[in-house]
């Protein structure tokens, strides 16, 4: 299996459970083909079973259209097509902590009136 990384516009994560089997997908936007879609092309990638919950909950940390980096494995699928399985997702630009608020200047004692 090959491993690859791509940077894409984040759209969301989704978890579905059917007959006790959990399915998690990452949705991201790709360049439209200009023939069948305009705006963003919506693409879904299933998560690998062993990291499905982690990837689903990570989706709560990203804003819509935020640029994310997705690490995925490419396994051989049917008819010589690749099957991508998401392994990790992270922000391309990590958020910085809020700047420390400037402390209010210390009160200056008033001079005594004489």
Backbone torsions as a table, in degrees:
resi	resn	phi	psi	omega
1	UNK	NA	144.6	176.8
2	UNK	-100.0	152.8	177.6
3	UNK	-119.9	140.6	-178.0
4	UNK	-143.3	166.2	178.6
5	UNK	-133.3	139.3	175.7
6	UNK	-137.7	154.6	176.2
7	UNK	-112.3	124.6	-174.6
8	UNK	-142.6	167.8	175.8
9	UNK	-81.9	121.2	-177.3
10	UNK	-73.3	133.7	175.1
11	UNK	-113.6	-36.8	179.6
12	UNK	165.8	170.7	171.0
13	UNK	-122.6	151.4	-176.9
14	UNK	-140.1	137.9	176.9
15	UNK	-122.5	130.8	178.0
16	UNK	-130.5	141.1	176.6
17	UNK	-124.1	126.1	-179.8
18	UNK	-129.7	121.3	179.3
19	UNK	50.1	43.4	177.6
20	UNK	78.6	0.8	178.0
21	UNK	-104.3	128.2	-177.0
22	UNK	-94.6	134.4	176.5
23	UNK	-123.3	126.2	177.6
24	UNK	-122.9	136.0	178.4
25	UNK	-131.2	149.0	170.1
26	UNK	-105.3	132.5	176.2
27	UNK	-110.6	135.7	179.2
28	UNK	-141.8	161.4	-179.7
29	UNK	-97.5	141.4	179.3
30	UNK	-127.8	167.0	178.3
31	UNK	-61.1	135.1	178.8
32	UNK	-70.7	154.7	179.5
33	UNK	-83.7	-11.0	177.9
34	UNK	78.2	-4.2	-180.0
35	UNK	-110.6	-46.9	-177.9
36	UNK	-110.4	-8.5	-179.7
37	UNK	-153.2	153.4	175.9
38	UNK	-130.8	159.2	-175.2
39	UNK	82.4	-126.8	177.6
40	UNK	-103.8	142.5	169.9
41	UNK	-86.4	128.8	-178.6
42	UNK	-91.8	122.6	-177.6
43	UNK	-122.5	137.9	176.5
44	UNK	-114.5	142.6	177.8
45	UNK	-131.6	125.7	178.0
46	UNK	-69.0	151.4	176.9
47	UNK	-91.0	147.5	173.6
48	UNK	-64.1	141.0	-175.7
49	UNK	-52.7	-42.0	-174.3
50	UNK	-69.7	-14.6	179.6
51	UNK	-124.3	13.0	-173.8
52	UNK	-57.5	-50.0	-178.9
53	UNK	-63.9	-43.0	179.4
54	UNK	-58.0	-45.1	-179.7
55	UNK	-68.4	-39.1	179.3
56	UNK	-60.7	-50.6	-177.5
57	UNK	-69.5	-28.1	176.9
58	UNK	-62.6	-29.8	-180.0
59	UNK	-59.1	-24.2	179.2
60	UNK	-70.4	-12.6	-176.6
61	UNK	-93.8	0.2	-175.8
62	UNK	-117.7	144.0	175.7
63	UNK	-83.8	152.2	175.9
64	UNK	-55.8	135.1	-179.9
65	UNK	71.2	6.1	174.9
66	UNK	-64.6	141.0	179.8
67	UNK	-76.0	122.9	-179.7
68	UNK	-123.4	158.9	176.9
69	UNK	-109.8	121.4	-179.1
70	UNK	-111.1	124.7	173.7
71	UNK	-97.6	132.5	-177.0
72	UNK	-145.9	157.7	174.8
73	UNK	-102.4	143.7	176.2
74	UNK	-110.3	110.9	178.0
75	UNK	-103.3	152.4	178.6
76	UNK	-70.5	128.3	177.4
77	UNK	-105.2	-167.3	178.3
78	UNK	-69.8	153.4	177.0
79	UNK	54.6	39.0	177.9
80	UNK	59.2	27.4	176.4
81	UNK	-99.6	147.4	177.4
82	UNK	-81.1	149.1	176.2
83	UNK	-120.4	113.0	-177.9
84	UNK	-85.6	134.8	175.3
85	UNK	-126.9	118.5	-179.0
86	UNK	-68.4	137.6	179.9
87	UNK	-115.1	-31.5	-174.5
88	UNK	-158.0	148.6	176.0
89	UNK	-139.3	137.4	179.5
90	UNK	-150.3	158.0	177.3
91	UNK	-69.8	141.8	176.6
92	UNK	-69.6	-43.0	177.3
93	UNK	-110.3	102.2	179.8
94	UNK	-58.6	141.5	178.7
95	UNK	-71.3	139.8	177.0
96	UNK	-91.4	153.1	177.7
97	UNK	-64.8	152.1	179.3
98	UNK	-60.5	139.3	179.8
99	UNK	-61.4	143.9	179.4
100	UNK	-61.2	135.1	179.8
101	UNK	-70.0	139.7	179.8
102	UNK	-66.2	130.8	178.7
103	UNK	-69.1	142.2	177.9
104	UNK	-65.3	141.2	179.5
105	UNK	-61.3	142.3	179.5
106	UNK	-62.0	140.8	179.4
107	UNK	-65.1	132.8	178.6
108	UNK	-88.2	132.3	178.9
109	UNK	-65.3	141.1	179.7
110	UNK	-76.9	141.3	177.3
111	UNK	-67.1	143.9	-179.6
112	UNK	-72.0	138.3	177.1
113	UNK	-80.5	137.4	179.5
114	UNK	-108.3	NA	NA
